[in-house]
Amino acid sequence: MLHFSRIKTAAILITVALGILFALPNVLPQSVRAHLPNWLASSRVTLGLDLQGGSHILLEVDGDALRKERVEQVRDEVRRVLRDQKIGYSNLAVRDTTISLRLRDPADTDKALVELRKLAAPVSTAMFGGGNSGEMDLTVSSGAEGALSLQLTQAGLEARMRSAVDQSIEIIRRRIDQLGTVEPNIQRQGLNRILVQVPGLQDPQRLKALLGQTAKLSFRMVDQSMSPEQALEGRAPPESDVLYGQDGRPYLVEKQVRVSGEDLVDAQPGFDPQNREPIVSFRFNSNGARRFAATTQDAVGRPFAIVLDNQVISAPVIREPILGGSGQISGAFTVQQANDLAILLRAGALPAPLKVVEERTVGPSLGADSIEAGKVAAYVATGLVAVFMIAVYGLFGGFALIALAVHVTLMFALQSLLGATLTLPGIAGVVLTIGMAVDSNVVIFERIRDEAREGRAAISAIDKGFVNALGTILDANVTSLATAVILFLMGGSGPVRGFAVTYILGLLTTMFTAYTLTRLMIAWWVKWQRPAKLPI
Amino acid sequence: MPLIDYIPAHTHIGFMKLRRFSFPFSAAMSVFAVVLFMTVGFNLGIDFRGGTLIEAQTSQASADVGALREHLIDIEIGDVQIQEFGSPRDVLIRLGQVGETEQAQQTIVNEVKAALGSDYTIRRVESVGPSVSSELVRQSILAMVLGAVAVLGYLWFRFEWQFAVGAIVTTVHDIFVTLMIYSLLGIDFDLTSIAAILTIMGYSLNDTVVVYDRIREMLRRYKKLPLPELLDTAVNATFSRTIIVSTTTFFATLALYFFGGEVLRGFSLAMTVGVVIGTYSTICVAAPILIHLGLRSRAAEPKEEAKAPVKPGPEDVLDVEEAAEFIEAEETVEGKSAPAPAPKSTAKSSTQGGKSSTQGGKGGGKGGSRGGKRRG
């Protein structure tokens, strides 16, 4: 066991050298790093959000809202199809994901079935290049006496959820990009969740405000057939809704959307030239411009409402037809509100509301404190372990400490290379492995002592000690690895996973440093000293 | 040369005899732990219960927790806990889950932030909604169970089943005791705690496996040695290693506890306790429990199996007195391989045991394995 071929020696030394090389950029100051080649300079440990400060926000696409919207959409289509085909019906009702109705004349059943089935579309699967799974997103069935029911299928709803998540990710990215400077990490989690990680943000509240809004903009007419107060007393016309303004004032607004935010091509914050108030000016595409012109031509003198997510932002009176396809929204904004509204309008509306189901935000000062505390703990642990190991094993303890130093170096090198994130629990993992890393060394040294006690000569005892310890070291580390890997798999995306990563890397590197590297050092020492007696 | 040699090279501590004290002690601790779980329970953190945690730092010399509390109670946000966190300038505010929706929670958080005013900077906000927290509970339980199963499987594959069971019993014991500390001291139980528990699990197993490895090796080498003696020798042989590694790991967890910062304090305390208890259990539970799990000197087995038929043949028939002794020994020393000289606790069996040991010294292994056969 004490013989190393040249190639093996070289391989071990190269591994150590590479480890030092790739760990080095972590401790070099920025001025030195600037002169390094890019592949090396970038070899640094990525700090988790809990260390560098930032926000980790888990959003959930509101499945209920999505389902409700879809089922209402289908109901409207059913209405349109039956009207176009002149098929009489009654009792059109929506329950959960089912739409039911009764045909006036049961003889129309076959015709209605054929027409309504045209509404169903095949569900495209996201996997394997968008092939069809053969399932439809809607099933239509008939019962007795002209009863019909349309059922949204699970597969169809799931496909819708998938595309809603994809769309939302795109829109979130656009919104955050508008904030500038930050590099967000946005990814899908499971079927209906989106993880947004934004490092180093000074104002997480603003981020959440930007993410939490659906930003569905619509231009609708104000219904003047009665006052909003009358409508609130329960007699609202069926084609209108009572919506509230930012100040809590009620408005009676038509349900019909004249122009929607989808037709916007641009939105910019600015100031009203007359009263210097912050405003958002916008421009429609040709379709929107045409419809906006037609609406305003018909309704000069009447108020219309600019509605954002069911809230009336403003309800100005149309003084003259707006034909140019652009306009402005003024709603007693602050400058930042105007800015954010412009961002939201430019990025587009989310397909469904998002809710924040988990948030972890750490300010940069706490992160810096945590790093500092972690460093101190690591130094103290190393110091204590060093003194103890040298006290117990003397020279061999020194070998173990060199191995320990290389172990920590390799851990950082691997972490830098893999781009793994170092979190606060991850620092705990590093400190912990400083204590545990000497385990393999201790197992070996104790074995060597045992062999010497049984009467072997020094060199033979060393050799035998290494042989006998190998199995034990493997068994012990594999069991630890098993729990660490499970922690990694279960740890989700958060800090705990960071702990698992450092722990796993630590176990792997100790097996190399404590066994192979220590063995090489001792082999050299044996060659040089030819010891007759063990120093331990 | 080592400066100090305070860990004796040859220990001859009768660890197996210690089980008379350590088993009841460990059993009592485990039962106490379970009672605690059911009565006191855990101080579940927001990860598992949902809710919000806000860490804030005041620009004043120290935070006025009392005034803050009154201030927050005024705005009626339900369940609120405020405590100093680490330094007098830092406070930790915990809000329970409010309402069913995540939206309600967000509103409350904003209200608290407004109430804190400009004297405080918010250092950290963690908010977990009800759907996520229940998932985290499920995931964490799954992680622990999977961890145990994976390790059990590996040990079973590498060792005999008795070792696997012994290791699991020991590990579960360690986890219970660690959880007991969480329950007793009311430490926040959150995701980091799960990391701590799984790490302790890994550490405890690591420790146990090193000793088991030696026991297995000795079983092959010393075929005639009675099990308790063999176990004692193995534990003594690995004793210095166990103590040295526990000490270095203990240093690391202690350094984390004192210097690692407030956020990691619960984690490091649990780890420190886990290291101590893991060491104790390796020596005083993991090894001696093998005696009771019916681990036989494997050495005697293959030869015996070749010779002895599965059912006792005529040459295997013992005389009545001998048979009675065997049955007695089996009943009192359950699953014990050799009627070894280890004294039994009850008066009756101790005389019997003494008697059987006089003639069992040589044939103990043989008789034991026969006894085992007969049972099966």
Contacts between the chains, C-beta under 8 A, distances in Angstrom:
chain1	res1	chain2	res2	distance
A	58	B	132	6.6
A	60	B	102	7.9
A	60	B	129	8.0
A	60	B	131	7.2
A	204	B	125	7.1
A	205	B	110	7.4
A	205	B	113	7.6
A	208	B	106	7.3
A	212	B	106	7.6
A	355	B	101	7.6
A	355	B	102	4.6
A	355	B	103	6.5
A	355	B	129	7.5
A	356	B	102	5.7
A	356	B	106	6.2
A	356	B	127	7.3
A	356	B	129	7.3
A	357	B	102	5.6
A	357	B	128	7.7
A	357	B	129	3.9
A	357	B	131	5.8
A	357	B	132	4.9
A	358	B	127	6.8
A	358	B	128	5.1
A	358	B	129	6.1
A	358	B	132	4.7
A	359	B	125	6.4
A	359	B	126	6.8
A	359	B	127	4.2
A	359	B	128	7.9
A	360	B	124	7.9
A	360	B	125	7.5
A	360	B	126	4.7
A	360	B	127	7.7
A	361	B	124	6.6
A	361	B	125	4.5
A	361	B	126	7.5
A	362	B	123	7.2
A	362	B	124	4.9
A	363	B	121	6.8
A	363	B	122	6.4
A	363	B	123	4.6
A	363	B	124	6.4
A	365	B	57	7.7
A	365	B	121	7.4
A	365	B	123	6.4
A	366	B	55	6.9
A	366	B	123	4.1
A	366	B	124	5.5
A	369	B	261	6.7
A	370	B	261	5.4
A	370	B	263	6.5
A	373	B	259	6.0
A	373	B	260	5.5
A	373	B	261	3.4
A	373	B	264	7.7
A	374	B	260	6.3
A	374	B	261	7.0
A	376	B	259	4.3
A	376	B	260	7.9
A	377	B	255	4.6
A	377	B	256	4.9
A	377	B	258	7.7
A	377	B	259	4.2
A	377	B	260	4.1
A	377	B	261	7.9
A	378	B	255	7.6
A	380	B	255	4.0
A	380	B	258	7.6
A	380	B	259	5.5
A	381	B	251	5.8
A	381	B	252	4.3
A	381	B	255	3.9
A	381	B	256	7.3
A	384	B	248	7.8
A	384	B	251	3.9
A	384	B	252	7.9
A	384	B	254	7.9
A	384	B	255	6.6
A	385	B	248	4.8
A	385	B	251	5.6
A	385	B	252	7.0
A	388	B	244	7.8
A	388	B	247	6.2
A	388	B	248	6.1
A	388	B	251	6.8
A	389	B	248	7.2
A	390	B	2	8.0
A	390	B	3	7.1
A	391	B	2	6.6
A	391	B	3	5.1
A	391	B	4	5.0
A	392	B	2	5.8
A	392	B	4	7.1
A	392	B	5	7.9
A	392	B	7	6.7
A	392	B	244	6.1
A	393	B	2	5.8
A	394	B	1	4.9
A	394	B	2	4.1
A	394	B	3	6.8
A	395	B	1	7.6
A	397	B	2	7.3
A	424	B	261	7.7
A	424	B	263	6.0
A	424	B	264	6.6
A	425	B	192	5.7
A	425	B	195	5.7
A	425	B	264	7.4
A	425	B	267	7.0
A	427	B	260	7.5
A	427	B	264	7.9
A	428	B	256	5.9
A	428	B	260	6.5
A	428	B	264	5.4
A	428	B	267	6.0
A	428	B	268	7.0
A	431	B	252	5.3
A	431	B	255	6.4
A	431	B	256	5.2
A	431	B	260	6.9
A	432	B	199	6.9
A	432	B	249	7.3
A	432	B	252	5.5
A	432	B	253	6.9
A	432	B	256	7.3
A	432	B	271	6.9
A	434	B	252	5.3
A	435	B	248	4.7
A	435	B	249	3.8
A	435	B	250	7.2
A	435	B	251	5.8
A	435	B	252	2.8
A	435	B	253	6.9
A	436	B	203	7.1
A	436	B	206	7.7
A	436	B	245	7.2
A	436	B	248	7.5
A	436	B	249	5.4
A	436	B	252	7.3
A	438	B	244	7.9
A	438	B	245	7.0
A	438	B	248	5.2
A	439	B	206	7.1
A	439	B	245	4.7
A	439	B	248	7.8
A	439	B	249	7.9
A	442	B	241	5.1
A	442	B	244	4.9
A	442	B	245	5.3
A	442	B	248	7.8
A	443	B	210	6.3
A	443	B	241	5.8
A	446	B	238	7.3
A	446	B	240	5.9
A	446	B	241	4.4
A	446	B	244	7.8
A	449	B	9	6.8
A	450	B	237	6.5
A	453	B	9	6.9
A	453	B	10	7.8
A	468	B	217	7.9
A	471	B	213	6.4
A	472	B	209	7.5
A	472	B	210	5.5
A	472	B	213	4.3
A	472	B	214	7.5
A	475	B	158	6.1
A	475	B	209	4.8
A	475	B	210	7.8
A	475	B	213	5.7
A	476	B	205	7.9
A	476	B	206	4.4
A	476	B	207	7.9
A	476	B	209	4.8
A	476	B	210	5.3
A	476	B	213	7.7
A	477	B	206	7.3
A	478	B	154	6.2
A	479	B	151	5.4
A	479	B	154	6.2
A	479	B	155	7.2
A	479	B	202	6.7
A	479	B	205	4.3
A	479	B	206	6.0
A	479	B	209	5.5
A	480	B	202	3.9
A	480	B	203	7.2
A	480	B	205	6.8
A	480	B	206	5.0
A	481	B	202	8.0
A	482	B	147	7.0
A	482	B	150	4.4
A	482	B	151	5.3
A	482	B	154	6.0
A	482	B	202	7.8
A	483	B	147	4.6
A	483	B	150	7.4
A	483	B	151	6.6
A	483	B	198	5.0
A	483	B	199	7.4
A	483	B	201	5.1
A	483	B	202	4.0
A	483	B	205	7.3
A	484	B	198	7.6
A	484	B	199	8.0
A	484	B	202	6.3
A	486	B	143	5.6
A	486	B	146	5.1
A	486	B	147	4.6
A	486	B	150	6.2
A	486	B	198	7.0
A	487	B	143	6.5
A	487	B	147	7.5
A	487	B	194	7.9
A	487	B	195	6.3
A	487	B	198	4.9
A	487	B	199	7.9
A	489	B	143	7.9
A	490	B	139	5.4
A	490	B	140	7.3
A	490	B	142	6.7
A	490	B	143	3.8
A	490	B	146	7.5
A	491	B	195	7.8
A	492	B	139	7.3
A	494	B	191	6.7
A	495	B	191	7.5
A	495	B	192	7.4
A	496	B	191	5.0
A	496	B	192	6.7
A	496	B	194	6.9
A	496	B	195	4.9
A	499	B	192	7.8
A	499	B	195	4.9
A	499	B	199	8.0
A	500	B	195	7.5
A	503	B	199	6.9
A	503	B	202	7.9
A	535	B	1	5.7
A	535	B	2	7.7
A	536	B	2	6.4
